[in-house]
Amino acid sequence: MAPDPLFVDEDVLDPARAPVESTGRAELFLYAGRQHLFAHSALPAYETAAAALLTQRSRLPQTP
C-alpha cells in the first residue's frame, strides 16, 4: 500500500512534531504504508490490526 499522501509531506510532519518535542508527555506515531482514515471501520481503507494499535496507543493510562 502506498504511503498516505496527506501525511508524507514534511510540511505536515514538521508541525506535528513540534508539540511532541516540546513535552515529555506526547508521542507521534506514524503508520507507514497506511491510508488516511485507516481506523474508520465504515471505509474501504479500514485495517483491523492498525486500528487496534492506534486505539491502544491513544488510551490514557489508568491511575490508581
Chimera marker file (.cmm) of the C-alpha trace (Angstrom):
<marker_set name="trace">
<marker id="1" x="0.000" y="0.000" z="0.000" r="1" g="1" b="0" radius="0.5"/>
<marker id="2" x="1.296" y="3.438" z="-0.889" r="1" g="1" b="0" radius="0.5"/>
<marker id="3" x="2.032" y="5.947" z="1.873" r="1" g="1" b="0" radius="0.5"/>
<marker id="4" x="-0.736" y="8.380" z="2.699" r="1" g="1" b="0" radius="0.5"/>
<marker id="5" x="-0.154" y="11.488" z="0.557" r="1" g="1" b="0" radius="0.5"/>
<marker id="6" x="-1.795" y="13.673" z="3.235" r="1" g="1" b="0" radius="0.5"/>
<marker id="7" x="0.922" y="12.932" z="5.796" r="1" g="1" b="0" radius="0.5"/>
<marker id="8" x="4.151" y="12.083" z="3.995" r="1" g="1" b="0" radius="0.5"/>
<marker id="9" x="4.973" y="15.706" z="3.231" r="1" g="1" b="0" radius="0.5"/>
<marker id="10" x="7.408" y="17.359" z="5.645" r="1" g="1" b="0" radius="0.5"/>
<marker id="11" x="5.217" y="20.480" z="5.609" r="1" g="1" b="0" radius="0.5"/>
<marker id="12" x="2.647" y="18.416" z="7.515" r="1" g="1" b="0" radius="0.5"/>
<marker id="13" x="5.009" y="16.327" z="9.630" r="1" g="1" b="0" radius="0.5"/>
<marker id="14" x="7.087" y="19.208" z="10.981" r="1" g="1" b="0" radius="0.5"/>
<marker id="15" x="4.136" y="20.964" z="12.664" r="1" g="1" b="0" radius="0.5"/>
<marker id="16" x="3.018" y="17.607" z="14.079" r="1" g="1" b="0" radius="0.5"/>
<marker id="17" x="6.466" y="17.019" z="15.571" r="1" g="1" b="0" radius="0.5"/>
<marker id="18" x="6.664" y="20.435" z="17.282" r="1" g="1" b="0" radius="0.5"/>
<marker id="19" x="4.234" y="19.770" z="20.181" r="1" g="1" b="0" radius="0.5"/>
<marker id="20" x="5.669" y="16.292" z="20.660" r="1" g="1" b="0" radius="0.5"/>
<marker id="21" x="9.170" y="17.687" z="21.004" r="1" g="1" b="0" radius="0.5"/>
<marker id="22" x="8.007" y="20.387" z="23.417" r="1" g="1" b="0" radius="0.5"/>
<marker id="23" x="6.756" y="17.970" z="26.073" r="1" g="1" b="0" radius="0.5"/>
<marker id="24" x="7.766" y="14.671" z="27.578" r="1" g="1" b="0" radius="0.5"/>
<marker id="25" x="4.139" y="13.544" z="27.641" r="1" g="1" b="0" radius="0.5"/>
<marker id="26" x="3.434" y="13.042" z="23.951" r="1" g="1" b="0" radius="0.5"/>
<marker id="27" x="4.467" y="10.690" z="21.183" r="1" g="1" b="0" radius="0.5"/>
<marker id="28" x="3.977" y="10.860" z="17.439" r="1" g="1" b="0" radius="0.5"/>
<marker id="29" x="3.217" y="7.552" z="15.763" r="1" g="1" b="0" radius="0.5"/>
<marker id="30" x="3.376" y="7.189" z="12.002" r="1" g="1" b="0" radius="0.5"/>
<marker id="31" x="1.724" y="4.196" z="10.426" r="1" g="1" b="0" radius="0.5"/>
<marker id="32" x="3.885" y="3.502" z="7.380" r="1" g="1" b="0" radius="0.5"/>
<marker id="33" x="2.021" y="2.445" z="4.300" r="1" g="1" b="0" radius="0.5"/>
<marker id="34" x="-1.375" y="3.170" z="5.816" r="1" g="1" b="0" radius="0.5"/>
<marker id="35" x="-4.082" y="5.163" z="4.117" r="1" g="1" b="0" radius="0.5"/>
<marker id="36" x="-5.708" y="8.187" z="5.688" r="1" g="1" b="0" radius="0.5"/>
<marker id="37" x="-8.645" y="7.190" z="7.930" r="1" g="1" b="0" radius="0.5"/>
<marker id="38" x="-7.465" y="3.570" z="8.211" r="1" g="1" b="0" radius="0.5"/>
<marker id="39" x="-9.171" y="3.395" z="11.622" r="1" g="1" b="0" radius="0.5"/>
<marker id="40" x="-12.652" y="4.251" z="10.318" r="1" g="1" b="0" radius="0.5"/>
<marker id="41" x="-14.446" y="0.904" z="10.138" r="1" g="1" b="0" radius="0.5"/>
<marker id="42" x="-17.017" y="2.081" z="7.609" r="1" g="1" b="0" radius="0.5"/>
<marker id="43" x="-14.415" y="2.920" z="4.952" r="1" g="1" b="0" radius="0.5"/>
<marker id="44" x="-12.600" y="0.636" z="2.487" r="1" g="1" b="0" radius="0.5"/>
<marker id="45" x="-9.213" y="1.747" z="3.905" r="1" g="1" b="0" radius="0.5"/>
<marker id="46" x="-10.063" y="0.219" z="7.325" r="1" g="1" b="0" radius="0.5"/>
<marker id="47" x="-7.336" y="-2.065" z="8.687" r="1" g="1" b="0" radius="0.5"/>
<marker id="48" x="-8.259" y="-4.006" z="11.803" r="1" g="1" b="0" radius="0.5"/>
<marker id="49" x="-4.762" y="-4.521" z="13.237" r="1" g="1" b="0" radius="0.5"/>
<marker id="50" x="-3.601" y="-0.957" z="12.610" r="1" g="1" b="0" radius="0.5"/>
<marker id="51" x="-6.840" y="0.439" z="14.058" r="1" g="1" b="0" radius="0.5"/>
<marker id="52" x="-6.440" y="-1.703" z="17.172" r="1" g="1" b="0" radius="0.5"/>
<marker id="53" x="-2.865" y="-0.477" z="17.641" r="1" g="1" b="0" radius="0.5"/>
<marker id="54" x="-3.993" y="3.126" z="17.213" r="1" g="1" b="0" radius="0.5"/>
<marker id="55" x="-6.719" y="2.626" z="19.813" r="1" g="1" b="0" radius="0.5"/>
<marker id="56" x="-4.280" y="1.009" z="22.229" r="1" g="1" b="0" radius="0.5"/>
<marker id="57" x="-1.768" y="3.823" z="21.822" r="1" g="1" b="0" radius="0.5"/>
<marker id="58" x="-4.309" y="6.597" z="22.246" r="1" g="1" b="0" radius="0.5"/>
<marker id="59" x="-5.836" y="5.448" z="25.521" r="1" g="1" b="0" radius="0.5"/>
<marker id="60" x="-4.854" y="7.329" z="28.626" r="1" g="1" b="0" radius="0.5"/>
<marker id="61" x="-3.192" y="5.243" z="31.316" r="1" g="1" b="0" radius="0.5"/>
<marker id="62" x="-5.402" y="4.402" z="34.277" r="1" g="1" b="0" radius="0.5"/>
<marker id="63" x="-4.368" y="5.990" z="37.557" r="1" g="1" b="0" radius="0.5"/>
<marker id="64" x="-4.766" y="4.074" z="40.804" r="1" g="1" b="0" radius="0.5"/>
<link id1="1" id2="2" r="1" g="1" b="0" radius="0.2"/>
<link id1="2" id2="3" r="1" g="1" b="0" radius="0.2"/>
<link id1="3" id2="4" r="1" g="1" b="0" radius="0.2"/>
<link id1="4" id2="5" r="1" g="1" b="0" radius="0.2"/>
<link id1="5" id2="6" r="1" g="1" b="0" radius="0.2"/>
<link id1="6" id2="7" r="1" g="1" b="0" radius="0.2"/>
<link id1="7" id2="8" r="1" g="1" b="0" radius="0.2"/>
<link id1="8" id2="9" r="1" g="1" b="0" radius="0.2"/>
<link id1="9" id2="10" r="1" g="1" b="0" radius="0.2"/>
<link id1="10" id2="11" r="1" g="1" b="0" radius="0.2"/>
<link id1="11" id2="12" r="1" g="1" b="0" radius="0.2"/>
<link id1="12" id2="13" r="1" g="1" b="0" radius="0.2"/>
<link id1="13" id2="14" r="1" g="1" b="0" radius="0.2"/>
<link id1="14" id2="15" r="1" g="1" b="0" radius="0.2"/>
<link id1="15" id2="16" r="1" g="1" b="0" radius="0.2"/>
<link id1="16" id2="17" r="1" g="1" b="0" radius="0.2"/>
<link id1="17" id2="18" r="1" g="1" b="0" radius="0.2"/>
<link id1="18" id2="19" r="1" g="1" b="0" radius="0.2"/>
<link id1="19" id2="20" r="1" g="1" b="0" radius="0.2"/>
<link id1="20" id2="21" r="1" g="1" b="0" radius="0.2"/>
<link id1="21" id2="22" r="1" g="1" b="0" radius="0.2"/>
<link id1="22" id2="23" r="1" g="1" b="0" radius="0.2"/>
<link id1="23" id2="24" r="1" g="1" b="0" radius="0.2"/>
<link id1="24" id2="25" r="1" g="1" b="0" radius="0.2"/>
<link id1="25" id2="26" r="1" g="1" b="0" radius="0.2"/>
<link id1="26" id2="27" r="1" g="1" b="0" radius="0.2"/>
<link id1="27" id2="28" r="1" g="1" b="0" radius="0.2"/>
<link id1="28" id2="29" r="1" g="1" b="0" radius="0.2"/>
<link id1="29" id2="30" r="1" g="1" b="0" radius="0.2"/>
<link id1="30" id2="31" r="1" g="1" b="0" radius="0.2"/>
<link id1="31" id2="32" r="1" g="1" b="0" radius="0.2"/>
<link id1="32" id2="33" r="1" g="1" b="0" radius="0.2"/>
<link id1="33" id2="34" r="1" g="1" b="0" radius="0.2"/>
<link id1="34" id2="35" r="1" g="1" b="0" radius="0.2"/>
<link id1="35" id2="36" r="1" g="1" b="0" radius="0.2"/>
<link id1="36" id2="37" r="1" g="1" b="0" radius="0.2"/>
<link id1="37" id2="38" r="1" g="1" b="0" radius="0.2"/>
<link id1="38" id2="39" r="1" g="1" b="0" radius="0.2"/>
<link id1="39" id2="40" r="1" g="1" b="0" radius="0.2"/>
<link id1="40" id2="41" r="1" g="1" b="0" radius="0.2"/>
<link id1="41" id2="42" r="1" g="1" b="0" radius="0.2"/>
<link id1="42" id2="43" r="1" g="1" b="0" radius="0.2"/>
<link id1="43" id2="44" r="1" g="1" b="0" radius="0.2"/>
<link id1="44" id2="45" r="1" g="1" b="0" radius="0.2"/>
<link id1="45" id2="46" r="1" g="1" b="0" radius="0.2"/>
<link id1="46" id2="47" r="1" g="1" b="0" radius="0.2"/>
<link id1="47" id2="48" r="1" g="1" b="0" radius="0.2"/>
<link id1="48" id2="49" r="1" g="1" b="0" radius="0.2"/>
<link id1="49" id2="50" r="1" g="1" b="0" radius="0.2"/>
<link id1="50" id2="51" r="1" g="1" b="0" radius="0.2"/>
<link id1="51" id2="52" r="1" g="1" b="0" radius="0.2"/>
<link id1="52" id2="53" r="1" g="1" b="0" radius="0.2"/>
<link id1="53" id2="54" r="1" g="1" b="0" radius="0.2"/>
<link id1="54" id2="55" r="1" g="1" b="0" radius="0.2"/>
<link id1="55" id2="56" r="1" g="1" b="0" radius="0.2"/>
<link id1="56" id2="57" r="1" g="1" b="0" radius="0.2"/>
<link id1="57" id2="58" r="1" g="1" b="0" radius="0.2"/>
<link id1="58" id2="59" r="1" g="1" b="0" radius="0.2"/>
<link id1="59" id2="60" r="1" g="1" b="0" radius="0.2"/>
<link id1="60" id2="61" r="1" g="1" b="0" radius="0.2"/>
<link id1="61" id2="62" r="1" g="1" b="0" radius="0.2"/>
<link id1="62" id2="63" r="1" g="1" b="0" radius="0.2"/>
<link id1="63" id2="64" r="1" g="1" b="0" radius="0.2"/>
</marker_set>
